[in-house]
């Protein structure tokens, strides 16, 4: 997905921290064996993109097209 977004001129950034249960201080709260498929998915594939009220219709269309792929 990164290549498509960059080719369209859309800056994206990875989700910071991702699966927070992978952070060292969480080890005492979440057992290592706990299944977290959604957190794992976000950790691996999640990203941020610019979202503000000044986006043009063309920019919104581009985002919708990219997210729909």
Backbone torsions as a table, in degrees:
resi	resn	phi	psi	omega
1	UNK	NA	-31.5	-177.0
2	UNK	-58.5	-42.7	-178.5
3	UNK	-61.6	-44.0	-178.8
4	UNK	-64.3	-43.8	-179.9
5	UNK	-64.6	-45.7	-179.6
6	UNK	-64.0	-39.2	178.4
7	UNK	-62.6	-30.3	179.4
8	UNK	-87.3	0.6	179.1
9	UNK	79.5	20.1	-179.8
10	UNK	-102.6	118.6	178.9
11	UNK	-79.1	131.4	175.6
12	UNK	-128.8	156.9	178.8
13	UNK	-136.5	148.6	179.5
14	UNK	-68.2	153.7	175.4
15	UNK	-63.7	128.8	179.9
16	UNK	-78.3	130.9	179.3
17	UNK	79.2	-33.0	178.7
18	UNK	55.9	-120.5	179.2
19	UNK	-77.2	98.8	-175.7
20	UNK	-61.8	-21.7	179.0
21	UNK	-70.4	-7.2	174.2
22	UNK	-84.8	-9.4	179.1
23	UNK	-74.0	141.1	-173.5
24	UNK	-52.8	-41.2	-176.5
25	UNK	-67.6	-19.7	-179.9
26	UNK	-79.3	-14.5	-176.5
27	UNK	-57.4	-30.1	179.9
28	UNK	-79.7	-12.6	-178.8
29	UNK	-103.3	-28.7	-176.0
30	UNK	-121.4	121.4	179.5
31	UNK	-63.1	144.7	-179.5
32	UNK	-57.3	-30.9	-176.7
33	UNK	-81.5	-5.3	-177.3
34	UNK	-62.6	133.4	177.1
35	UNK	-85.4	130.8	179.1
36	UNK	-137.9	66.1	-173.9
37	UNK	-62.1	-36.9	-178.9
38	UNK	-72.3	-42.3	177.3
39	UNK	-61.7	-39.2	178.4
40	UNK	-64.2	-42.0	179.0
41	UNK	-61.6	-46.3	179.2
42	UNK	-65.4	-41.4	179.8
43	UNK	-59.3	-40.8	-176.0
44	UNK	-82.7	-38.7	-170.4
45	UNK	-118.4	-7.0	-174.6
46	UNK	-70.8	149.7	177.1
47	UNK	-155.7	159.5	175.6
48	UNK	-106.7	151.8	169.9
49	UNK	-142.0	159.7	-178.7
50	UNK	-60.5	136.2	-179.9
51	UNK	-146.1	108.7	-179.5
52	UNK	-148.1	164.5	-176.2
53	UNK	-69.2	-10.0	-178.9
54	UNK	-92.7	5.6	177.9
55	UNK	-63.2	137.4	178.6
56	UNK	-81.2	168.2	176.8
57	UNK	-60.1	-40.1	178.4
58	UNK	-62.8	-42.3	179.0
59	UNK	-64.8	-41.7	177.6
60	UNK	-63.5	-41.4	178.1
61	UNK	-62.9	-42.8	178.0
62	UNK	-59.7	-47.3	178.9
63	UNK	-60.3	-46.0	179.7
64	UNK	-61.3	-42.4	178.5
65	UNK	-62.9	-44.8	-179.3
66	UNK	-65.7	-41.2	-179.4
67	UNK	-71.7	-25.6	179.8
68	UNK	-79.6	-15.0	-177.7
69	UNK	-73.0	NA	NA
